């Protein structure tokens, strides 16, 4: 007997199809190319599908490509163009590097060392978890792998060591550590192109509008506001969780025991650390040594395979990496084609009159706030970026915002807005599912932290970017 795949949700799929058909049926503006309008309908339906998830995200992207081909909206060469993009392969290679950190235990060892060194107080323990995420962020593009695969298991183990002598204090401390770890991941994701899977998509979408952003440039622009946020935000959360100032000697002892259990540093960890440091240097100095970031990442993965740190089975069976490859290439292709077919230019001309008489500073602040807080309606950073980044950047450029400033601020916001909800990005439901904090607490902290981050990145950040000559 034929059975429907358990991952298929027919009603959701019907809703996705309805959205696409409704847009397709709308009267096409005269200034819009017919192919652009049809692709727009397919693109919106695909993004809605990624949010509603009637099928796994990779399958939904595949259906989007099939729809574009079946309707003759795109040629086969156009539909598959995203799979040959260097940025897509950079993301896939970075996933394999992340697997090396987790498989060798190097990421776990780094986190335990920081806890043992700085975790003598609840606040210090929170900072140690954030610091571990910061160390791993440049090399692990999946915030799920970092927060869910490395930080979360350690967090859960640490919360079990907290004394039951003061149950109220223990509850407050668990809530603080969970929220600090999550918001630390949100901030570090904004600091490096390779710290979150949608960041390379942002770089590619910006390049399509003439704004070039290198790995080093992104990191340089983010380092000052990023460090400021990593210092200030945990303290704000600490106050909001009403934590006391008591010591927490159990956590460092637990971390030391965990390191003893792990034993001495192994060969695989040494090789992984060496490859990571060399690759990081290659990314930073890429423009000076003439080495493409994707080429450097692929060489690093090859080194891990040759040395046995990674097995080919690890690469070929990494479902998350290849799933990301499919949907990332698909969305990148559709967004690029919409630009080439003139839809972004049409949208810009449509919206630009709304900003007549408004200075670019005021207009850009309005765009940033709208872009940031609409994330309440998204359960995926990638979906939000795919749907809104390119048109918002186009409008920002049209009203006179300096190109590099516009592209970077919207890019940083594309990570920072995940602080708002318990579904804002993939690690959120994982950490929220621990039960260490309430829903109301998560949303309240998220609202406050959003204001703090905006103030830091548009305050201290703006001054830093002025010094760098971005505006």
N, C-alpha and C positions, 0 to 999 in steps of 0.2 A: 504494500500500500504506500502511496506517495505521501510523504510528510513534509510540511513546510519547514524550512530552516528555522531553528529556534531564535536566530538573530534577526529574523525578518519581522517587522511590525507593519502589517498591511495598512492600518489606518493612518499611521504616520507617513507611509510612502504615498498614500493617496493624497494627503495634505500637501506633501512636497510637489507632487505632480500638478495639483490644483494651482499652487503658487506660480509654477513655471508657465502653465497654460494661460493663467489670468494675465500675466505680464505680456506673454506672446500675443494675446488677443487685443490688448490695449492699442488705441490708435498710435501709430509710430510718428514721432515728430518729423517734420519734413527734412530737418537738418541732420538727421541720424541715418546712417547707412543701414539698409535692411538687414545685412548680416550682423551688424553690431547690435541691433535691437534683438534679434533672435538669440545671439550669444549672451546678451544681457539677461534674457529670460532664463536661459539654461544655467548661467552663472549664479543668479539669485537662488534658483531652485536647488542648486548644488550646495550653496552655503547654508540654506535653510535645512537641507538634508544633513549637513554636518552638525548642525545644532540639534535637530530633532532626533537624529540617529535612527531612522527606520532600518538602516543597514549599517554594518561597520563602516567607519569613515573611509577606509581604502576602497571598499566596494561602492560606496556612494560616489566617490570621485570617478571610479571606472564607469559607472552608469552615466555620469555627466559627460565623459568623453564619448561614450556610445551615442548619447542623444545628439551631440554636436555633429557626429558623423552621419547618423541616420537621417537627420534633417538637412544634410548637405550645407550646414552652417560653416563647417571647417573642412579643409582637405585633410587627408591622413597625415601629411607632412606637418601641417599646422597643429593638428591635434596632439601629435607626439613630440612636438618641439621642446616641451618642458623637460622631457626625460634626458635630453642631452645638455641641459644647462649645468654649468660648473657649480653654481650655488647649491643645487639639489644634491649633487654628489658630495659637497662639503658637509652638508647636514648628515648624510648617511655615514660618511667616514667618521664624523664626530660621535655618532652613536656607537660605533665599534670601539672607539677610544674609551668611551664611558664604560663599555662592557669590560675593558681591560682594568679600569680602576676597581670595579666591583668584583670581578673574578679573582684578581690577585689579593684583594683585601686591603689595598693601599688606601682607598678612601676611608674605610673604617678605621684603619690605624691612625690616620691623620686626625680624625674626629676624636678618638679616644685620647690621643696625646694632648689635644687642646683642652679637653674636659679635665684631664688630670692636672694640667697646669693652671687653668683659670676658673675651675668650677667650684671653688670653695664657698661661694655665696650663690644664692638663687640668681641674682642679676649676672654674676660672673659666669654661671652655667649657661644662661641664655646667650651671653656674648660668645661663649666658646662654641655653641652650636652654630651661631651666625658666622663666626670666623671659619669654621670647617666648611660651610657652604661657600664662602667667598673663595677659599683655596681651590675648591673643586669646580667652581662655576666656569672659569675660562675653558675647561676641557670637557665638560659634560653638558651637552646642549639640551638635554631633557631635564627640566626642573622636576619632573616626576621621578626620574632616576636618582637625582640628588636628594630631594626632600623625602620621597617615598622609599627609595631603595637603600639610601645610606643613613640619612639623618633620622628618619622616623623610627626605625628599629632601635637605634641608640636612645632616642628620646623615650620610647616606651620602657626600655630597660631602666633608664635613670629614674623615671617617675615611680617605679616600684621600690626604689631604694629610699624614698622619702619617708621620714618618720611619721608614725601614726600618733605620736604624742600630742600633736596639735593638728587635728583633722582639718580645721578651717584653713590654717596656713598651708597645709599640704595641697588642698584643693586650689587655693590661689596660685601656688607655685606651679602646679601642673597646667593651669590655664595660661599662665604667663609663658612658660616654656613652649607650649604648643603654638601660641600666637606669635611669639618671638621667632621661632624656627620658621614658621610659614612666611611671615613678613620679611624675614631675612632672605628667603628664597626669592620673593617677589623683587626685592631691591637688587640682589646680585644678578638676577635675570636681565635687568636693565643695563648692567654695567659692561657686558661683553657681547659681541655679535654671536659668539658660539656658546652663550649661556642659556639660550632659549630657542626652541626650534623655529619660532616665527620671525626671529630677528634677521636671519638671512633673506627671508621673503621681503622684509621691510627694505633691506639694502637693495634688493633687485627692483622693487617697485619704485624706490627713489631714483635708481639709475635710469629707469625708463623715462623719468621726467628730467633727466640731465643732472642729477645730484649724485656724485660719486662719494661713497663712504668706505674707507678701508677699515680693517680690523683695528689697527693702531689708532686711527682717528676716533673711532667710536669709543674705545677704551679711554683715550686721553680726555675726551669730552665728558665722560661719565665719572671719572675717578674722584673728582672733588665733591660734587653733589652726592655721589654714591657713598663715599666714606662718611660724609656728614649724616646721611640718612641711616647708615648702619650704626652710627654712634647714638643718634638722637632717638630713633624709633623704638629700640628696646627699652630705653628709659621711660618713654611715654607709655608703652604697654605695661611696664612694671608698675607705674602709678595707677593706671586704669584698672589693673587687677588687684590693687590694694595689697600688694605683697609687703611683708615686713623686711627687716634688714638682717634676719638671722643667718647664721652660717649653715653650710650644707656639706659637712665633711664626708657624708656617705658617697656622694657622686664621684669625687676624685679617687676615693679608694676603690669604688666599683670599676672605674676606668683603668686604674693600674692593674687590677686583677684581670680585667679583660685583655690587657696588653700582655700580661704574663701567659695567659691562655693561648694567645696568638703566637707566642714564641718570638724568636729573633726575626729580624727582617729577612725575607726570603729573596731568592734570586729574581723571581718574577716581579716583585715589588720594586727592586732596584732598577730593573730594565724598564718597567712602566714609568717610574719617576724620571729616569734619564730621557726617555723618548718624549715624555710630556714637557720637560724643561726645554729640550732642544726645539720641539715643535712650537712652543709658546714664543721662544726667541725668533723663530722663522716667521711667525705671524706678525710679531711686532716690527721686525725689520724687513718684511716682505717687499715693500716698495724700494728699499735700498739694495737688496740683493737680487731682485728680479725674479723672485720665486712666488708663483701664484699660491694663495692660501689653500685652495683645493688640492693642488699638486703636493704641497707640504703635508697636508692631512693624509693623503693617500700613501705617500712615502712612509709616514709614521705607522699607518696600519700595516703596511707591508713589513716594516721592521718588527712589529709585534708578532706577525705571523711567522716570520723567519726564525725569530728567537723562541718561539713556542709559547709566548705569553698568551696569545690568542690561537685557538684552533680554527680551521676553516669551518668546522661545524658551528662554532660560536657565531661566525659571520653569516653563514648561509641560513641559519635557523633563527636569526634575530628578527622576530616578527614585528617588533615595534619599529625597527629601522626601515624595513622594507615596506611596511604599511605607510610610514611617513613619506618614504620615497614616492609612492603612488599618489597620495593626496596632495603632497607639497608640489610635485611636478604639475599636477592637474590645475591646481589653483593658480600657480605661477603662470602657466600657459594661458589660462583664460583671462587673467588680469592683464597680461602683456598684450594679448590680442585685442582686448577691449580698448586699450590705449592706441594700438596701431590702426584700429578701425574708426577712431575718432570719437568714441563715446565720452572719454574723460574730458577732451577738449570741449565737447558740447555741454557737458555738465558744468564745467568751469564758467563758460560764457553765460549759462543760465543763472548761476548763483552770484556771479560777480556784482551785478547791480545792487544786490542787497547790502553791499558794503561801501557803496558810494558815499563819500563824506566822512567815513570812519577811518581813522588812522590805522596803520598796519599793526601797531602794538595792541590797541584795543580789539581790533578785529581778530587777531591771532589768539589773544587770551580767550575770547568767546569761543573760537573754534576748539581750543584745547579743552576747555571746560566741558563742552558738549561731547567731544570725542571721549573724554575721560569717564564721565558719569553715565554715558550710554552703556557702559560695560555691565551695569545692573541687568541689562537685557540679554547678555551673552554668557554662555557657559564654556566658551572656548576663546582663548586669545587669538588663535589662528583664524577662526571664523570672523572675529571682530576686525582683525587686520585686513583680511581678504575683502571684506565688505566695505570698509570705511577709510582705510589708510590712503589709498591712491586718490580718491576724490577730495578728501580733506587736504592732502598735500597740494593738490592742484589749485584749490581755492586759496590756500595760504600763499602760494607763489603768485597767484593772480592779483592779490591785494598788496603785494610788495614786500612780503616777509623775506628776509635774506634766505636763500635756498638751503644752505647747510643748517642753519638754525631751525628752519621749519621741519626739515626731514628728521633731524635728530630729536627735537622736542617731541614730535609725534611718535617717534620710535621709542623713546624712553617711556612716554605715557602708555604705550602699548604693552608694557610690562607692569608698570606701577599701578594701573587701575585694577589689577587682579586682587588687590588688598580688600576690595569692597565687600565681597560675598564669600560664602562657604562653597561656592561652585565656580568661582572666577577663573580658575585654571585647574589642571588635573590634580596637583598635590592637595588642593583645598579639601575635597571630600575625603581624602585619605587621612589627613590630620584631624579634620573635624570628626571623622568617624571614631576617633579614639575615645570620645566622650569626655575629654579633659576640660572642655569649656562648653557653655551653652550657646544656642543659636543667637540669642539676644546679645550676649557678650561678644560673639564674633562680629556681628554687624555693627555694634556700637564702636568697637575698637577699629574696625575697618573704616568707618566714616571719619573718625578722628585722625587715623593714620593717613588717610587720603589727603586731608587738609595739610598735615605736617609735611608729607612728601611733596605736594604741590608747592608749598611755601619754600622748601629747601631747594628743589630743582629749578623753580622759576625765580628764586632769590639769589642764593649762593651760586647756583648753576649759571644764571644769567650773567653775573659778575665774572665768573670764570670764563664763560664763552666770549664775553667782551674782551677779556685779556688775550684770549686765543685768536681774536680777530674774526669771529663768526658773524658778528653784527656791528 
